[in-house]
Amino acid sequence: MGKAPGQVVLEVNDIEAGYNGITAVSGLTLQVAQGEVVTLLGPNGAGKTTTLLALMGLIPLMKGSVTALGEPVRAQRADQLARRGVRFIPDDRGIFFGLSVRDHLRLTRRRPHPDRESFLFQRFPALERLQNRQVGLLSGGEQQMLAIASALLAEPKVLLIDEMSLGLAPLIVQEILPAIREMAIREGIAIVLVEQHVDLALSISDRALVLNRGRVVLEGKAADLRNQRELLEAAYFQKSPVAAGEG
């Protein structure tokens, strides 16, 4: 999809992670290149959010390693990772409800960048109209647009997005996901996306992995997986053993 991905900027090698000594994800290996969108799919409790937290260093690894932008990711150093260009949008959107939209964007950008702001307002025109609105008064879709626009203003090289569509109407998701795809190509951003809208996510992704019970049970090119509904369903519900496909 789009131009060929560039240099690998995120490498995940056989990681195991979890909470209080209990493993939530195990054996995951992944590489993501510049301009590439990779989606993590799977049922609730499959280990998708745990994976993103481990990639960001927000929970320690029990095994394996994560390398972002050529340097190892260390636990509890997410602030340093963010300054280097790795950004995380959590499922609660991580926004400041007491600020106006304008002040929120001003707080998150590194330096004035009128061209970049103009492009983002073109993709999310509601935000331009709502610049004086308090963030806490925005709709769920508007808040998600703001969270994504704020992250993109920081000029990330790697962007991790958890459950972007949580609580949003499908029409809003259809508006936001293509913008993410466009920015990945335009800026060469490597994106890892956790998403429950399977068809929409696959439509804007290069590759996808399906997790179930903490392990990758299916992976491949997004375009191929969209045409393999029975295989996807088997991976989600583990109706029968499913081997990971070739990407």
C-alpha positions as CSV (number, residue, x, y, z in Angstrom):
1,M,0.0,0.0,0.0
2,G,1.5,3.3,-1.1
3,K,5.3,3.6,-1.5
4,A,7.6,0.9,-0.2
5,P,8.4,1.1,3.5
6,G,11.8,2.5,4.4
7,Q,14.3,1.7,7.1
8,V,13.2,-0.4,10.1
9,V,12.8,1.8,13.1
10,L,11.1,-0.5,15.6
11,E,12.3,-4.0,16.3
12,V,10.7,-6.4,18.8
13,N,12.5,-9.6,19.5
14,D,10.8,-12.5,21.2
15,I,9.3,-10.4,24.0
16,E,7.5,-11.6,27.1
17,A,5.6,-9.2,29.3
18,G,2.9,-9.0,31.9
19,Y,1.9,-7.9,35.3
20,N,3.0,-9.1,38.8
21,G,4.9,-12.0,37.3
22,I,1.9,-13.2,35.2
23,T,2.6,-13.3,31.5
24,A,0.1,-11.5,29.3
25,V,2.0,-11.6,26.0
26,S,4.7,-14.1,24.9
27,G,7.0,-14.9,22.0
28,L,6.2,-11.7,20.0
29,T,8.6,-10.7,17.3
30,L,8.0,-7.8,15.0
31,Q,9.7,-5.2,12.8
32,V,8.1,-2.0,11.6
33,A,9.6,0.3,9.0
34,Q,9.3,4.0,8.2
35,G,6.0,4.7,6.6
36,E,4.5,1.3,7.5
37,V,1.2,0.7,9.4
38,V,1.0,-2.5,11.4
39,T,-2.3,-3.4,13.1
40,L,-2.6,-5.7,16.2
41,L,-5.9,-7.5,16.2
42,G,-7.5,-10.0,18.5
43,P,-10.3,-10.5,21.1
44,N,-10.4,-8.6,24.4
45,G,-7.7,-9.8,26.8
46,A,-5.5,-11.1,23.9
47,G,-2.4,-9.0,25.0
48,K,-2.7,-6.1,22.5
49,T,-2.5,-3.2,25.0
50,T,0.1,-5.0,27.0
51,T,2.2,-5.2,23.9
52,L,2.0,-1.5,23.3
53,L,2.9,-0.7,26.9
54,A,5.9,-3.0,26.6
55,L,7.0,-1.3,23.4
56,M,6.9,2.0,25.1
57,G,8.7,0.8,28.2
58,L,5.7,1.5,30.5
59,I,5.9,-2.1,31.8
60,P,9.2,-4.1,32.1
61,L,10.0,-7.0,29.8
62,M,10.3,-10.5,31.3
63,K,12.2,-11.6,28.3
64,G,13.4,-10.4,24.9
65,S,14.2,-6.9,23.7
66,V,12.7,-3.8,22.0
67,T,14.7,-1.4,20.0
68,A,13.3,1.9,18.8
69,L,15.2,4.3,16.5
70,G,18.4,2.3,17.0
71,E,18.4,2.3,20.8
72,P,17.1,-0.2,23.3
73,V,13.8,0.7,25.1
74,R,14.2,0.7,28.8
75,A,11.4,0.3,31.4
76,Q,10.1,3.5,33.0
77,R,11.9,5.8,30.5
78,A,8.9,6.6,28.3
79,D,9.5,10.4,28.6
80,Q,13.0,10.0,27.1
81,L,11.6,7.8,24.4
82,A,9.0,10.4,23.6
83,R,11.6,13.1,23.3
84,R,13.5,10.8,20.8
85,G,10.3,10.6,18.6
86,V,8.3,7.6,19.9
87,R,4.8,8.7,20.8
88,F,1.9,6.7,22.5
89,I,-1.8,7.5,22.3
90,P,-3.5,5.4,25.1
91,D,-7.0,4.3,25.0
92,D,-8.1,7.1,27.3
93,R,-6.5,9.5,24.7
94,G,-4.1,11.2,27.1
95,I,-5.5,14.7,26.7
96,F,-5.9,17.7,29.0
97,F,-9.6,18.4,29.5
98,G,-9.2,21.8,31.1
99,L,-7.3,23.4,28.2
100,S,-8.7,24.8,25.0
101,V,-8.0,23.0,21.7
102,R,-5.6,25.8,20.7
103,D,-3.7,25.7,24.0
104,H,-3.6,21.9,23.9
105,L,-2.0,21.9,20.5
106,R,0.4,24.7,21.5
107,L,1.5,22.7,24.5
108,T,2.3,19.5,22.5
109,R,4.2,20.9,19.5
110,R,7.9,21.3,19.7
111,R,8.1,24.5,17.7
112,P,5.8,26.6,15.5
113,H,5.0,24.7,12.3
114,P,2.2,26.5,10.4
115,D,2.4,24.2,7.3
116,R,2.0,21.1,9.5
117,E,-0.9,22.7,11.5
118,S,-2.6,23.7,8.2
119,F,-2.3,20.1,6.9
120,L,-3.7,18.7,10.1
121,F,-6.6,21.1,10.1
122,Q,-7.4,20.0,6.5
123,R,-7.5,16.4,7.7
124,F,-9.5,17.3,10.9
125,P,-11.4,20.5,10.0
126,A,-13.6,20.2,13.1
127,L,-10.5,21.1,15.2
128,E,-9.9,24.4,13.4
129,R,-13.5,25.4,14.1
130,L,-13.2,24.4,17.7
131,Q,-9.9,26.0,18.7
132,N,-11.5,28.0,21.5
133,R,-13.5,25.1,22.8
134,Q,-12.5,23.5,26.1
135,V,-11.2,20.0,25.5
136,G,-13.6,18.5,28.1
137,L,-16.6,19.8,26.1
138,L,-15.6,18.1,22.8
139,S,-17.3,14.9,21.6
140,G,-15.5,11.6,21.8
141,G,-14.6,11.8,18.1
142,E,-13.3,15.3,18.4
143,Q,-11.2,14.4,21.4
144,Q,-9.7,11.5,19.5
145,M,-8.9,13.8,16.5
146,L,-7.2,16.2,19.0
147,A,-5.1,13.4,20.5
148,I,-3.9,12.2,17.1
149,A,-3.3,15.8,15.9
150,S,-1.3,16.6,19.0
151,A,0.8,13.5,18.6
152,L,1.5,14.3,15.0
153,L,2.4,17.9,15.7
154,A,5.3,16.5,17.8
155,E,6.8,15.1,14.6
156,P,7.0,11.5,15.8
157,K,9.0,8.8,14.0
158,V,7.1,6.0,15.7
159,L,3.5,6.2,16.8
160,L,1.7,3.7,18.9
161,I,-2.1,4.0,19.1
162,D,-4.3,2.0,21.5
163,E,-8.0,1.4,20.6
164,M,-8.4,4.6,18.6
165,S,-12.0,3.8,17.8
166,L,-13.1,3.0,21.4
167,G,-16.6,4.5,21.9
168,L,-16.7,6.1,18.5
169,A,-19.2,5.7,15.7
170,P,-18.0,3.9,12.6
171,L,-18.4,7.0,10.5
172,I,-15.9,8.9,12.7
173,V,-13.5,6.0,12.5
174,Q,-13.8,6.1,8.7
175,E,-12.7,9.7,8.8
176,I,-9.8,9.3,11.2
177,L,-8.1,6.1,10.0
178,P,-7.3,7.3,6.4
179,A,-5.7,10.4,7.9
180,I,-3.4,8.2,10.0
181,R,-2.5,6.2,6.8
182,E,-1.8,9.5,4.9
183,M,0.5,10.8,7.7
184,A,2.4,7.5,7.8
185,I,3.2,7.8,4.1
186,R,3.7,11.6,4.1
187,E,6.0,11.7,7.1
188,G,7.5,8.3,7.0
189,I,6.0,7.5,10.4
190,A,6.1,3.9,11.6
191,I,2.7,3.2,13.2
192,V,1.5,0.3,15.4
193,L,-2.3,0.4,15.8
194,V,-4.5,-1.6,18.1
195,E,-8.0,-1.7,16.6
196,Q,-11.3,-3.5,16.9
197,H,-12.8,-2.4,13.6
198,V,-11.1,-5.2,11.7
199,D,-12.1,-4.3,8.1
200,L,-11.3,-0.6,8.5
201,A,-8.0,-1.3,10.1
202,L,-6.9,-3.8,7.5
203,S,-8.0,-1.3,4.7
204,I,-5.3,1.2,5.8
205,S,-2.6,-1.2,7.1
206,D,0.3,-2.9,5.4
207,R,0.4,-5.9,7.7
208,A,-1.5,-7.3,10.6
209,L,-1.0,-9.7,13.5
210,V,-3.8,-11.5,15.4
211,L,-3.1,-12.1,19.0
212,N,-5.0,-14.6,21.1
213,R,-4.2,-15.5,24.7
214,G,-1.0,-13.6,24.5
215,R,0.5,-15.1,21.4
216,V,0.5,-14.3,17.7
217,V,-1.7,-16.9,16.1
218,L,-1.9,-15.3,12.6
219,E,0.0,-12.7,10.7
220,G,0.3,-11.5,7.1
221,K,-0.2,-8.8,4.6
222,A,-3.4,-6.8,5.4
223,A,-4.7,-7.2,1.9
224,D,-4.4,-10.9,2.1
225,L,-6.1,-11.2,5.5
226,R,-9.0,-9.1,4.4
227,N,-9.8,-11.9,1.9
228,Q,-9.5,-14.7,4.4
229,R,-12.4,-14.2,6.7
230,E,-12.6,-17.8,7.9
231,L,-9.0,-17.8,8.8
232,L,-9.4,-14.5,10.7
233,E,-12.4,-15.8,12.6
234,A,-10.5,-19.0,13.5
235,A,-7.7,-16.9,14.8
236,Y,-10.0,-14.7,16.9
237,F,-12.0,-17.6,18.4
238,Q,-9.5,-20.4,18.1
239,K,-12.0,-22.7,16.5
240,S,-9.0,-24.8,15.3
241,P,-5.2,-24.4,15.4
242,V,-4.1,-21.6,13.2
243,A,-0.4,-21.2,12.1
244,A,1.1,-17.8,11.6
245,G,1.1,-16.9,7.9
246,E,3.9,-15.5,5.9
247,G,4.0,-11.7,5.6
